[in-house]
Amino acid sequence: KQWYQRRVVMVTSKRVVMVTSKRVVMVTSKRVVMVTSKRVVMVTSKRVVMVTSKRVVMVTCKRVVMVTRKRVVMVTSKRVVMVTSKKVVMVTSKILVMVTSKRVVMV
């Protein structure tokens, strides 16, 4: 089993595409995209995005955002925000704010 039997590589002036039994990788001048059976990862100069069946994660130089079925979490250098169907929580260096349907808590 040599490597060329298990891998197909296509090279053009704009992109390189590699196909194996487990993944597909595409490389252009602006981005790299990897597709497997479990996830899709896209890397550009500004962000990294990962998509799975359970979550989507985006990483930039300023923030990290995670989206699942139940919650959205955003992390920056100044604050962390979590949003669910029942509550919103924001944490900074000075204050913690939690908002639910029944109360608002500021600590």
Gaussian input, Z-matrix of N, CA and C with variables (Angstrom, degrees):
# hf/3-21g

backbone

0 1
 N
 C     1     B1
 C     2     B2     1     A1
 N     3     B3     2     A2     1     D1
 C     4     B4     3     A3     2     D2
 C     5     B5     4     A4     3     D3
 N     6     B6     5     A5     4     D4
 C     7     B7     6     A6     5     D5
 C     8     B8     7     A7     6     D6
 N     9     B9     8     A8     7     D7
 C    10    B10     9     A9     8     D8
 C    11    B11    10    A10     9     D9
 N    12    B12    11    A11    10    D10
 C    13    B13    12    A12    11    D11
 C    14    B14    13    A13    12    D12
 N    15    B15    14    A14    13    D13
 C    16    B16    15    A15    14    D14
 C    17    B17    16    A16    15    D15
 N    18    B18    17    A17    16    D16
 C    19    B19    18    A18    17    D17
 C    20    B20    19    A19    18    D18
 N    21    B21    20    A20    19    D19
 C    22    B22    21    A21    20    D20
 C    23    B23    22    A22    21    D21
 N    24    B24    23    A23    22    D22
 C    25    B25    24    A24    23    D23
 C    26    B26    25    A25    24    D24
 N    27    B27    26    A26    25    D25
 C    28    B28    27    A27    26    D26
 C    29    B29    28    A28    27    D27
 N    30    B30    29    A29    28    D28
 C    31    B31    30    A30    29    D29
 C    32    B32    31    A31    30    D30
 N    33    B33    32    A32    31    D31
 C    34    B34    33    A33    32    D32
 C    35    B35    34    A34    33    D33
 N    36    B36    35    A35    34    D34
 C    37    B37    36    A36    35    D35
 C    38    B38    37    A37    36    D36
 N    39    B39    38    A38    37    D37
 C    40    B40    39    A39    38    D38
 C    41    B41    40    A40    39    D39
 N    42    B42    41    A41    40    D40
 C    43    B43    42    A42    41    D41
 C    44    B44    43    A43    42    D42
 N    45    B45    44    A44    43    D43
 C    46    B46    45    A45    44    D44
 C    47    B47    46    A46    45    D45
 N    48    B48    47    A47    46    D46
 C    49    B49    48    A48    47    D47
 C    50    B50    49    A49    48    D48
 N    51    B51    50    A50    49    D49
 C    52    B52    51    A51    50    D50
 C    53    B53    52    A52    51    D51
 N    54    B54    53    A53    52    D52
 C    55    B55    54    A54    53    D53
 C    56    B56    55    A55    54    D54
 N    57    B57    56    A56    55    D55
 C    58    B58    57    A57    56    D56
 C    59    B59    58    A58    57    D57
 N    60    B60    59    A59    58    D58
 C    61    B61    60    A60    59    D59
 C    62    B62    61    A61    60    D60
 N    63    B63    62    A62    61    D61
 C    64    B64    63    A63    62    D62
 C    65    B65    64    A64    63    D63
 N    66    B66    65    A65    64    D64
 C    67    B67    66    A66    65    D65
 C    68    B68    67    A67    66    D66
 N    69    B69    68    A68    67    D67
 C    70    B70    69    A69    68    D68
 C    71    B71    70    A70    69    D69
 N    72    B72    71    A71    70    D70
 C    73    B73    72    A72    71    D71
 C    74    B74    73    A73    72    D72
 N    75    B75    74    A74    73    D73
 C    76    B76    75    A75    74    D74
 C    77    B77    76    A76    75    D75
 N    78    B78    77    A77    76    D76
 C    79    B79    78    A78    77    D77
 C    80    B80    79    A79    78    D78
 N    81    B81    80    A80    79    D79
 C    82    B82    81    A81    80    D80
 C    83    B83    82    A82    81    D81
 N    84    B84    83    A83    82    D82
 C    85    B85    84    A84    83    D83
 C    86    B86    85    A85    84    D84
 N    87    B87    86    A86    85    D85
 C    88    B88    87    A87    86    D86
 C    89    B89    88    A88    87    D87
 N    90    B90    89    A89    88    D88
 C    91    B91    90    A90    89    D89
 C    92    B92    91    A91    90    D90
 N    93    B93    92    A92    91    D91
 C    94    B94    93    A93    92    D92
 C    95    B95    94    A94    93    D93
 N    96    B96    95    A95    94    D94
 C    97    B97    96    A96    95    D95
 C    98    B98    97    A97    96    D96
 N    99    B99    98    A98    97    D97
 C   100   B100    99    A99    98    D98
 C   101   B101   100   A100    99    D99
 N   102   B102   101   A101   100   D100
 C   103   B103   102   A102   101   D101
 C   104   B104   103   A103   102   D102
 N   105   B105   104   A104   103   D103
 C   106   B106   105   A105   104   D104
 C   107   B107   106   A106   105   D105
 N   108   B108   107   A107   106   D106
 C   109   B109   108   A108   107   D107
 C   110   B110   109   A109   108   D108
 N   111   B111   110   A110   109   D109
 C   112   B112   111   A111   110   D110
 C   113   B113   112   A112   111   D111
 N   114   B114   113   A113   112   D112
 C   115   B115   114   A114   113   D113
 C   116   B116   115   A115   114   D114
 N   117   B117   116   A116   115   D115
 C   118   B118   117   A117   116   D116
 C   119   B119   118   A118   117   D117
 N   120   B120   119   A119   118   D118
 C   121   B121   120   A120   119   D119
 C   122   B122   121   A121   120   D120
 N   123   B123   122   A122   121   D121
 C   124   B124   123   A123   122   D122
 C   125   B125   124   A124   123   D123
 N   126   B126   125   A125   124   D124
 C   127   B127   126   A126   125   D125
 C   128   B128   127   A127   126   D126
 N   129   B129   128   A128   127   D127
 C   130   B130   129   A129   128   D128
 C   131   B131   130   A130   129   D129
 N   132   B132   131   A131   130   D130
 C   133   B133   132   A132   131   D131
 C   134   B134   133   A133   132   D132
 N   135   B135   134   A134   133   D133
 C   136   B136   135   A135   134   D134
 C   137   B137   136   A136   135   D135
 N   138   B138   137   A137   136   D136
 C   139   B139   138   A138   137   D137
 C   140   B140   139   A139   138   D138
 N   141   B141   140   A140   139   D139
 C   142   B142   141   A141   140   D140
 C   143   B143   142   A142   141   D141
 N   144   B144   143   A143   142   D142
 C   145   B145   144   A144   143   D143
 C   146   B146   145   A145   144   D144
 N   147   B147   146   A146   145   D145
 C   148   B148   147   A147   146   D146
 C   149   B149   148   A148   147   D147
 N   150   B150   149   A149   148   D148
 C   151   B151   150   A150   149   D149
 C   152   B152   151   A151   150   D150
 N   153   B153   152   A152   151   D151
 C   154   B154   153   A153   152   D152
 C   155   B155   154   A154   153   D153
 N   156   B156   155   A155   154   D154
 C   157   B157   156   A156   155   D155
 C   158   B158   157   A157   156   D156
 N   159   B159   158   A158   157   D157
 C   160   B160   159   A159   158   D158
 C   161   B161   160   A160   159   D159
 N   162   B162   161   A161   160   D160
 C   163   B163   162   A162   161   D161
 C   164   B164   163   A163   162   D162
 N   165   B165   164   A164   163   D163
 C   166   B166   165   A165   164   D164
 C   167   B167   166   A166   165   D165
 N   168   B168   167   A167   166   D166
 C   169   B169   168   A168   167   D167
 C   170   B170   169   A169   168   D168
 N   171   B171   170   A170   169   D169
 C   172   B172   171   A171   170   D170
 C   173   B173   172   A172   171   D171
 N   174   B174   173   A173   172   D172
 C   175   B175   174   A174   173   D173
 C   176   B176   175   A175   174   D174
 N   177   B177   176   A176   175   D175
 C   178   B178   177   A177   176   D176
 C   179   B179   178   A178   177   D177
 N   180   B180   179   A179   178   D178
 C   181   B181   180   A180   179   D179
 C   182   B182   181   A181   180   D180
 N   183   B183   182   A182   181   D181
 C   184   B184   183   A183   182   D182
 C   185   B185   184   A184   183   D183
 N   186   B186   185   A185   184   D184
 C   187   B187   186   A186   185   D185
 C   188   B188   187   A187   186   D186
 N   189   B189   188   A188   187   D187
 C   190   B190   189   A189   188   D188
 C   191   B191   190   A190   189   D189
 N   192   B192   191   A191   190   D190
 C   193   B193   192   A192   191   D191
 C   194   B194   193   A193   192   D192
 N   195   B195   194   A194   193   D193
 C   196   B196   195   A195   194   D194
 C   197   B197   196   A196   195   D195
 N   198   B198   197   A197   196   D196
 C   199   B199   198   A198   197   D197
 C   200   B200   199   A199   198   D198
 N   201   B201   200   A200   199   D199
 C   202   B202   201   A201   200   D200
 C   203   B203   202   A202   201   D201
 N   204   B204   203   A203   202   D202
 C   205   B205   204   A204   203   D203
 C   206   B206   205   A205   204   D204
 N   207   B207   206   A206   205   D205
 C   208   B208   207   A207   206   D206
 C   209   B209   208   A208   207   D207
 N   210   B210   209   A209   208   D208
 C   211   B211   210   A210   209   D209
 C   212   B212   211   A211   210   D210
 N   213   B213   212   A212   211   D211
 C   214   B214   213   A213   212   D212
 C   215   B215   214   A214   213   D213
 N   216   B216   215   A215   214   D214
 C   217   B217   216   A216   215   D215
 C   218   B218   217   A217   216   D216
 N   219   B219   218   A218   217   D217
 C   220   B220   219   A219   218   D218
 C   221   B221   220   A220   219   D219
 N   222   B222   221   A221   220   D220
 C   223   B223   222   A222   221   D221
 C   224   B224   223   A223   222   D222
 N   225   B225   224   A224   223   D223
 C   226   B226   225   A225   224   D224
 C   227   B227   226   A226   225   D225
 N   228   B228   227   A227   226   D226
 C   229   B229   228   A228   227   D227
 C   230   B230   229   A229   228   D228
 N   231   B231   230   A230   229   D229
 C   232   B232   231   A231   230   D230
 C   233   B233   232   A232   231   D231
 N   234   B234   233   A233   232   D232
 C   235   B235   234   A234   233   D233
 C   236   B236   235   A235   234   D234
 N   237   B237   236   A236   235   D235
 C   238   B238   237   A237   236   D236
 C   239   B239   238   A238   237   D237
 N   240   B240   239   A239   238   D238
 C   241   B241   240   A240   239   D239
 C   242   B242   241   A241   240   D240
 N   243   B243   242   A242   241   D241
 C   244   B244   243   A243   242   D242
 C   245   B245   244   A244   243   D243
 N   246   B246   245   A245   244   D244
 C   247   B247   246   A246   245   D245
 C   248   B248   247   A247   246   D246
 N   249   B249   248   A248   247   D247
 C   250   B250   249   A249   248   D248
 C   251   B251   250   A250   249   D249
 N   252   B252   251   A251   250   D250
 C   253   B253   252   A252   251   D251
 C   254   B254   253   A253   252   D252
 N   255   B255   254   A254   253   D253
 C   256   B256   255   A255   254   D254
 C   257   B257   256   A256   255   D255
 N   258   B258   257   A257   256   D256
 C   259   B259   258   A258   257   D257
 C   260   B260   259   A259   258   D258
 N   261   B261   260   A260   259   D259
 C   262   B262   261   A261   260   D260
 C   263   B263   262   A262   261   D261
 N   264   B264   263   A263   262   D262
 C   265   B265   264   A264   263   D263
 C   266   B266   265   A265   264   D264
 N   267   B267   266   A266   265   D265
 C   268   B268   267   A267   266   D266
 C   269   B269   268   A268   267   D267
 N   270   B270   269   A269   268   D268
 C   271   B271   270   A270   269   D269
 C   272   B272   271   A271   270   D270
 N   273   B273   272   A272   271   D271
 C   274   B274   273   A273   272   D272
 C   275   B275   274   A274   273   D273
 N   276   B276   275   A275   274   D274
 C   277   B277   276   A276   275   D275
 C   278   B278   277   A277   276   D276
 N   279   B279   278   A278   277   D277
 C   280   B280   279   A279   278   D278
 C   281   B281   280   A280   279   D279
 N   282   B282   281   A281   280   D280
 C   283   B283   282   A282   281   D281
 C   284   B284   283   A283   282   D282
 N   285   B285   284   A284   283   D283
 C   286   B286   285   A285   284   D284
 C   287   B287   286   A286   285   D285
 N   288   B288   287   A287   286   D286
 C   289   B289   288   A288   287   D287
 C   290   B290   289   A289   288   D288
 N   291   B291   290   A290   289   D289
 C   292   B292   291   A291   290   D290
 C   293   B293   292   A292   291   D291
 N   294   B294   293   A293   292   D292
 C   295   B295   294   A294   293   D293
 C   296   B296   295   A295   294   D294
 N   297   B297   296   A296   295   D295
 C   298   B298   297   A297   296   D296
 C   299   B299   298   A298   297   D297
 N   300   B300   299   A299   298   D298
 C   301   B301   300   A300   299   D299
 C   302   B302   301   A301   300   D300
 N   303   B303   302   A302   301   D301
 C   304   B304   303   A303   302   D302
 C   305   B305   304   A304   303   D303
 N   306   B306   305   A305   304   D304
 C   307   B307   306   A306   305   D305
 C   308   B308   307   A307   306   D306
 N   309   B309   308   A308   307   D307
 C   310   B310   309   A309   308   D308
 C   311   B311   310   A310   309   D309
 N   312   B312   311   A311   310   D310
 C   313   B313   312   A312   311   D311
 C   314   B314   313   A313   312   D312
 N   315   B315   314   A314   313   D313
 C   316   B316   315   A315   314   D314
 C   317   B317   316   A316   315   D315
 N   318   B318   317   A317   316   D316
 C   319   B319   318   A318   317   D317
 C   320   B320   319   A319   318   D318

   B1=1.4642
   B2=1.5244
   B3=1.2942
   B4=1.4643
   B5=1.5273
   B6=1.3272
   B7=1.4664
   B8=1.5241
   B9=1.3385
   B10=1.4584
   B11=1.5234
   B12=1.3127
   B13=1.4545
   B14=1.5222
   B15=1.3158
   B16=1.4568
   B17=1.5182
   B18=1.3248
   B19=1.4543
   B20=1.5223
   B21=1.3295
   B22=1.4600
   B23=1.5191
   B24=1.3292
   B25=1.4598
   B26=1.5238
   B27=1.3496
   B28=1.4540
   B29=1.5267
   B30=1.2978
   B31=1.4630
   B32=1.5164
   B33=1.3349
   B34=1.4536
   B35=1.5175
   B36=1.3173
   B37=1.4691
   B38=1.5167
   B39=1.3306
   B40=1.4628
   B41=1.5250
   B42=1.3264
   B43=1.4646
   B44=1.5192
   B45=1.3447
   B46=1.4596
   B47=1.5216
   B48=1.3097
   B49=1.4644
   B50=1.5192
   B51=1.3343
   B52=1.4556
   B53=1.5169
   B54=1.3234
   B55=1.4578
   B56=1.5183
   B57=1.3248
   B58=1.4584
   B59=1.5210
   B60=1.3196
   B61=1.4612
   B62=1.5220
   B63=1.3348
   B64=1.4561
   B65=1.5208
   B66=1.3290
   B67=1.4637
   B68=1.5171
   B69=1.3286
   B70=1.4633
   B71=1.5239
   B72=1.3194
   B73=1.4637
   B74=1.5238
   B75=1.3438
   B76=1.4528
   B77=1.5192
   B78=1.3161
   B79=1.4578
   B80=1.5190
   B81=1.3238
   B82=1.4550
   B83=1.5223
   B84=1.3209
   B85=1.4625
   B86=1.5217
   B87=1.3342
   B88=1.4586
   B89=1.5270
   B90=1.3328
   B91=1.4680
   B92=1.5158
   B93=1.3322
   B94=1.4623
   B95=1.5217
   B96=1.3221
   B97=1.4613
   B98=1.5199
   B99=1.3326
   B100=1.4558
   B101=1.5185
   B102=1.3167
   B103=1.4625
   B104=1.5145
   B105=1.3242
   B106=1.4574
   B107=1.5195
   B108=1.3172
   B109=1.4671
   B110=1.5197
   B111=1.3180
   B112=1.4598
   B113=1.5227
   B114=1.3375
   B115=1.4668
   B116=1.5227
   B117=1.3186
   B118=1.4565
   B119=1.5229
   B120=1.3306
   B121=1.4632
   B122=1.5232
   B123=1.3427
   B124=1.4597
   B125=1.5157
   B126=1.3201
   B127=1.4620
   B128=1.5209
   B129=1.3244
   B130=1.4500
   B131=1.5227
   B132=1.3122
   B133=1.4688
   B134=1.5164
   B135=1.3256
   B136=1.4626
   B137=1.5156
   B138=1.3380
   B139=1.4624
   B140=1.5228
   B141=1.3357
   B142=1.4647
   B143=1.5209
   B144=1.3142
   B145=1.4610
   B146=1.5224
   B147=1.3252
   B148=1.4578
   B149=1.5174
   B150=1.3180
   B151=1.4590
   B152=1.5166
   B153=1.3290
   B154=1.4601
   B155=1.5212
   B156=1.3160
   B157=1.4652
   B158=1.5219
   B159=1.3269
   B160=1.4592
   B161=1.5208
   B162=1.3359
   B163=1.4613
   B164=1.5206
   B165=1.3215
   B166=1.4573
   B167=1.5220
   B168=1.3304
   B169=1.4615
   B170=1.5240
   B171=1.3442
   B172=1.4489
   B173=1.5140
   B174=1.3245
   B175=1.4607
   B176=1.5205
   B177=1.3172
   B178=1.4608
   B179=1.5206
   B180=1.3237
   B181=1.4604
   B182=1.5229
   B183=1.3358
   B184=1.4582
   B185=1.5250
   B186=1.3292
   B187=1.4643
   B188=1.5250
   B189=1.3360
   B190=1.4593
   B191=1.5232
   B192=1.3202
   B193=1.4595
   B194=1.5171
   B195=1.3353
   B196=1.4551
   B197=1.5146
   B198=1.3133
   B199=1.4576
   B200=1.5127
   B201=1.3316
   B202=1.4581
   B203=1.5271
   B204=1.3330
   B205=1.4646
   B206=1.5234
   B207=1.3189
   B208=1.4513
   B209=1.5214
   B210=1.3348
   B211=1.4609
   B212=1.5159
   B213=1.3283
   B214=1.4581
   B215=1.5196
   B216=1.3314
   B217=1.4630
   B218=1.5239
   B219=1.3287
   B220=1.4582
   B221=1.5171
   B222=1.3270
   B223=1.4605
   B224=1.5213
   B225=1.3113
   B226=1.4629
   B227=1.5158
   B228=1.3238
   B229=1.4563
   B230=1.5220
   B231=1.3234
   B232=1.4617
   B233=1.5177
   B234=1.3314
   B235=1.4679
   B236=1.5240
   B237=1.3287
   B238=1.4632
   B239=1.5217
   B240=1.3170
   B241=1.4594
   B242=1.5177
   B243=1.3198
   B244=1.4573
   B245=1.5175
   B246=1.3058
   B247=1.4608
   B248=1.5164
   B249=1.3187
   B250=1.4569
   B251=1.5207
   B252=1.3152
   B253=1.4697
   B254=1.5233
   B255=1.3168
   B256=1.4620
   B257=1.5135
   B258=1.3309
   B259=1.4666
   B260=1.5143
   B261=1.3145
   B262=1.4594
   B263=1.5198
   B264=1.3272
   B265=1.4647
   B266=1.5190
   B267=1.3371
   B268=1.4569
   B269=1.5171
   B270=1.3160
   B271=1.4581
   B272=1.5167
   B273=1.3212
   B274=1.4571
   B275=1.5184
   B276=1.3154
   B277=1.4651
   B278=1.5182
   B279=1.3266
   B280=1.4640
   B281=1.5204
   B282=1.3143
   B283=1.4565
   B284=1.5244
   B285=1.3309
   B286=1.4571
   B287=1.5235
   B288=1.3061
   B289=1.4645
   B290=1.5188
   B291=1.3211
   B292=1.4567
   B293=1.5128
   B294=1.3143
   B295=1.4577
   B296=1.5191
   B297=1.3218
   B298=1.4604
   B299=1.5155
   B300=1.3287
   B301=1.4659
   B302=1.5247
   B303=1.3258
   B304=1.4587
   B305=1.5281
   B306=1.3138
   B307=1.4628
   B308=1.5153
   B309=1.3183
   B310=1.4634
   B311=1.5175
   B312=1.3249
   B313=1.4597
   B314=1.5138
   B315=1.3202
   B316=1.4595
   B317=1.5139
   B318=1.3105
   B319=1.4650
   B320=1.5282
   A1=108.78
   A2=116.53
   A3=119.17
   A4=110.12
   A5=114.43
   A6=118.60
   A7=111.53
   A8=117.92
   A9=118.50
   A10=112.24
   A11=117.39
   A12=118.36
   A13=111.89
   A14=117.30
   A15=120.08
   A16=113.20
   A17=118.16
   A18=119.77
   A19=109.65
   A20=114.82
   A21=121.18
   A22=107.40
   A23=116.36
   A24=121.06
   A25=107.91
   A26=114.52
   A27=119.79
   A28=108.20
   A29=117.05
   A30=121.53
   A31=108.14
   A32=116.68
   A33=121.96
   A34=107.95
   A35=115.54
   A36=118.75
   A37=112.23
   A38=116.89
   A39=118.89
   A40=113.81
   A41=117.43
   A42=117.13
   A43=111.30
   A44=112.12
   A45=121.43
   A46=106.68
   A47=116.36
   A48=121.58
   A49=107.82
   A50=114.00
   A51=119.80
   A52=108.62
   A53=116.64
   A54=121.61
   A55=108.03
   A56=115.80
   A57=121.05
   A58=107.56
   A59=115.52
   A60=118.61
   A61=112.47
   A62=116.64
   A63=119.11
   A64=113.80
   A65=118.37
   A66=117.73
   A67=111.42
   A68=112.26
   A69=121.53
   A70=106.81
   A71=116.48
   A72=121.23
   A73=107.72
   A74=114.75
   A75=120.27
   A76=108.79
   A77=116.90
   A78=121.89
   A79=107.66
   A80=115.95
   A81=121.07
   A82=107.87
   A83=115.83
   A84=118.88
   A85=112.41
   A86=116.87
   A87=119.34
   A88=113.88
   A89=117.16
   A90=116.98
   A91=111.91
   A92=112.64
   A93=121.77
   A94=106.44
   A95=116.42
   A96=121.21
   A97=107.77
   A98=114.46
   A99=120.37
   A100=108.84
   A101=116.96
   A102=122.66
   A103=107.83
   A104=116.33
   A105=121.27
   A106=107.76
   A107=115.73
   A108=119.12
   A109=112.13
   A110=117.12
   A111=119.51
   A112=113.82
   A113=118.21
   A114=117.20
   A115=111.53
   A116=112.91
   A117=122.23
   A118=106.75
   A119=116.33
   A120=121.07
   A121=107.69
   A122=114.73
   A123=120.21
   A124=108.36
   A125=116.43
   A126=121.73
   A127=107.72
   A128=116.62
   A129=121.64
   A130=108.06
   A131=115.89
   A132=118.81
   A133=112.23
   A134=116.89
   A135=119.46
   A136=113.95
   A137=117.89
   A138=117.52
   A139=111.56
   A140=112.58
   A141=121.83
   A142=106.51
   A143=116.51
   A144=121.41
   A145=108.13
   A146=115.03
   A147=120.52
   A148=108.78
   A149=116.87
   A150=122.15
   A151=107.73
   A152=116.21
   A153=121.27
   A154=107.80
   A155=115.81
   A156=118.80
   A157=112.18
   A158=116.94
   A159=119.30
   A160=113.91
   A161=117.94
   A162=117.44
   A163=111.60
   A164=113.25
   A165=122.74
   A166=106.69
   A167=116.39
   A168=121.11
   A169=108.16
   A170=115.28
   A171=120.19
   A172=108.67
   A173=116.52
   A174=121.60
   A175=107.48
   A176=116.15
   A177=120.94
   A178=107.57
   A179=115.95
   A180=118.28
   A181=111.69
   A182=117.79
   A183=119.96
   A184=113.87
   A185=117.52
   A186=117.06
   A187=111.88
   A188=112.61
   A189=121.94
   A190=106.72
   A191=116.75
   A192=121.37
   A193=107.86
   A194=114.97
   A195=120.40
   A196=108.91
   A197=117.27
   A198=122.59
   A199=107.81
   A200=116.09
   A201=121.39
   A202=107.42
   A203=115.64
   A204=118.39
   A205=111.35
   A206=116.50
   A207=118.88
   A208=114.07
   A209=117.98
   A210=117.24
   A211=112.10
   A212=112.71
   A213=122.38
   A214=106.60
   A215=116.91
   A216=121.55
   A217=107.61
   A218=114.69
   A219=120.13
   A220=108.73
   A221=116.58
   A222=121.69
   A223=107.52
   A224=116.25
   A225=120.93
   A226=107.83
   A227=116.42
   A228=119.30
   A229=112.27
   A230=116.87
   A231=119.47
   A232=114.28
   A233=117.55
   A234=117.39
   A235=111.65
   A236=112.86
   A237=122.25
   A238=106.61
   A239=116.77
   A240=121.62
   A241=108.35
   A242=115.31
   A243=120.78
   A244=108.70
   A245=117.10
   A246=122.50
   A247=108.05
   A248=116.37
   A249=121.39
   A250=107.66
   A251=115.43
   A252=118.47
   A253=112.10
   A254=116.76
   A255=119.46
   A256=113.98
   A257=117.98
   A258=117.66
   A259=111.30
   A260=113.59
   A261=122.94
   A262=106.69
   A263=116.49
   A264=121.20
   A265=107.96
   A266=115.03
   A267=120.04
   A268=108.56
   A269=116.27
   A270=121.58
   A271=107.95
   A272=115.91
   A273=121.12
   A274=107.44
   A275=116.26
   A276=119.28
   A277=111.91
   A278=117.37
   A279=120.04
   A280=114.40
   A281=117.77
   A282=118.66
   A283=110.28
   A284=115.01
   A285=122.36
   A286=107.05
   A287=116.89
   A288=121.89
   A289=108.12
   A290=115.04
   A291=120.20
   A292=108.31
   A293=116.67
   A294=122.21
   A295=107.65
   A296=115.55
   A297=121.04
   A298=107.66
   A299=116.31
   A300=119.49
   A301=112.34
   A302=115.99
   A303=118.93
   A304=113.83
   A305=117.66
   A306=117.18
   A307=111.23
   A308=113.37
   A309=122.61
   A310=106.60
   A311=117.19
   A312=122.18
   A313=108.36
   A314=116.47
   A315=122.39
   A316=107.60
   A317=116.17
   A318=120.42
   A319=107.64
   D1=91.25
   D2=175.77
   D3=-78.43
   D4=165.71
   D5=-173.77
   D6=-67.38
   D7=-30.52
   D8=-176.23
   D9=-73.49
   D10=-14.58
   D11=175.18
   D12=-79.38
   D13=-20.32
   D14=-176.53
   D15=-109.20
   D16=-1.51
   D17=-173.84
   D18=-139.74
   D19=134.70
   D20=176.48
   D21=-117.39
   D22=127.25
   D23=-179.49
   D24=-121.47
   D25=129.04
   D26=176.55
   D27=-117.01
   D28=127.50
   D29=-176.90
   D30=-122.35
   D31=122.97
   D32=171.40
   D33=-122.39
   D34=-176.73
   D35=179.09
   D36=-71.01
   D37=-19.81
   D38=-176.86
   D39=-108.26
   D40=-23.61
   D41=-175.43
   D42=-151.84
   D43=160.24
   D44=172.72
   D45=-123.30
   D46=127.88
   D47=-179.97
   D48=-122.27
   D49=127.88
   D50=177.41
   D51=-119.00
   D52=129.25
   D53=-178.47
   D54=-121.97
   D55=123.17
   D56=172.64
   D57=-122.16
   D58=-176.28
   D59=179.10
   D60=-71.24
   D61=-19.27
   D62=-176.62
   D63=-108.91
   D64=-24.10
   D65=-175.39
   D66=-152.79
   D67=160.85
   D68=172.74
   D69=-122.44
   D70=127.98
   D71=-179.77
   D72=-122.66
   D73=129.71
   D74=176.84
   D75=-121.42
   D76=129.40
   D77=-178.67
   D78=-122.08
   D79=122.76
   D80=172.42
   D81=-121.67
   D82=-175.42
   D83=178.70
   D84=-71.50
   D85=-19.77
   D86=-176.64
   D87=-108.06
   D88=-25.10
   D89=-174.98
   D90=-152.12
   D91=161.60
   D92=172.80
   D93=-123.43
   D94=128.65
   D95=-179.94
   D96=-123.75
   D97=129.60
   D98=177.16
   D99=-122.29
   D100=129.55
   D101=-178.63
   D102=-122.36
   D103=122.12
   D104=172.46
   D105=-121.93
   D106=-175.03
   D107=179.23
   D108=-72.03
   D109=-19.80
   D110=-176.93
   D111=-108.44
   D112=-24.58
   D113=-175.18
   D114=-152.76
   D115=161.52
   D116=172.94
   D117=-123.30
   D118=127.69
   D119=-179.38
   D120=-123.07
   D121=129.80
   D122=176.90
   D123=-122.57
   D124=129.33
   D125=-179.15
   D126=-121.81
   D127=123.31
   D128=172.78
   D129=-122.79
   D130=-175.96
   D131=178.58
   D132=-71.41
   D133=-19.87
   D134=-177.00
   D135=-106.74
   D136=-25.76
   D137=-174.55
   D138=-152.73
   D139=162.04
   D140=172.38
   D141=-123.64
   D142=128.31
   D143=-179.59
   D144=-123.44
   D145=129.86
   D146=177.07
   D147=-123.05
   D148=129.23
   D149=-178.62
   D150=-122.09
   D151=122.50
   D152=172.90
   D153=-122.81
   D154=-176.74
   D155=178.30
   D156=-71.50
   D157=-19.12
   D158=-177.13
   D159=-106.54
   D160=-25.32
   D161=-175.54
   D162=-154.24
   D163=161.47
   D164=172.33
   D165=-122.32
   D166=126.91
   D167=-179.77
   D168=-122.20
   D169=129.38
   D170=176.34
   D171=-122.17
   D172=128.81
   D173=-179.25
   D174=-121.07
   D175=123.14
   D176=171.87
   D177=-120.81
   D178=-176.04
   D179=179.71
   D180=-72.70
   D181=-18.07
   D182=-177.59
   D183=-108.45
   D184=-24.31
   D185=-175.28
   D186=-151.84
   D187=161.76
   D188=173.36
   D189=-124.10
   D190=127.47
   D191=-179.85
   D192=-123.00
   D193=129.78
   D194=176.96
   D195=-123.05
   D196=129.37
   D197=-178.67
   D198=-122.44
   D199=122.10
   D200=172.57
   D201=-120.18
   D202=-173.90
   D203=178.66
   D204=-69.70
   D205=-28.06
   D206=-174.01
   D207=-104.06
   D208=-22.18
   D209=-175.44
   D210=-151.35
   D211=160.44
   D212=173.21
   D213=-123.61
   D214=127.51
   D215=-179.54
   D216=-123.35
   D217=130.18
   D218=176.60
   D219=-123.82
   D220=129.30
   D221=-178.85
   D222=-122.04
   D223=122.72
   D224=172.55
   D225=-122.23
   D226=-175.81
   D227=178.82
   D228=-71.93
   D229=-19.19
   D230=-177.37
   D231=-107.61
   D232=-24.79
   D233=-175.14
   D234=-151.93
   D235=161.70
   D236=172.82
   D237=-124.64
   D238=127.11
   D239=-179.19
   D240=-123.57
   D241=131.11
   D242=176.46
   D243=-125.07
   D244=129.31
   D245=-179.06
   D246=-122.55
   D247=122.97
   D248=172.48
   D249=-122.92
   D250=-176.53
   D251=179.01
   D252=-71.13
   D253=-19.85
   D254=-176.32
   D255=-108.83
   D256=-22.63
   D257=-175.22
   D258=-151.23
   D259=160.08
   D260=172.42
   D261=-125.08
   D262=126.54
   D263=-179.27
   D264=-123.19
   D265=130.28
   D266=175.36
   D267=-127.27
   D268=129.45
   D269=-179.80
   D270=-123.30
   D271=125.50
   D272=171.37
   D273=-121.59
   D274=-174.89
   D275=178.60
   D276=-71.25
   D277=-18.19
   D278=-176.70
   D279=-108.58
   D280=-26.51
   D281=-170.37
   D282=-147.65
   D283=152.29
   D284=170.07
   D285=-119.77
   D286=126.36
   D287=-179.61
   D288=-121.66
   D289=127.84
   D290=176.07
   D291=-126.90
   D292=126.11
   D293=-178.22
   D294=-119.62
   D295=120.87
   D296=173.34
   D297=-120.59
   D298=-176.50
   D299=178.94
   D300=-71.04
   D301=-20.42
   D302=-176.61
   D303=-106.63
   D304=-25.07
   D305=-174.31
   D306=-151.71
   D307=161.49
   D308=172.23
   D309=-122.16
   D310=124.21
   D311=-178.20
   D312=-116.77
   D313=127.41
   D314=175.86
   D315=-124.21
   D316=123.24
   D317=-176.80
   D318=-118.64

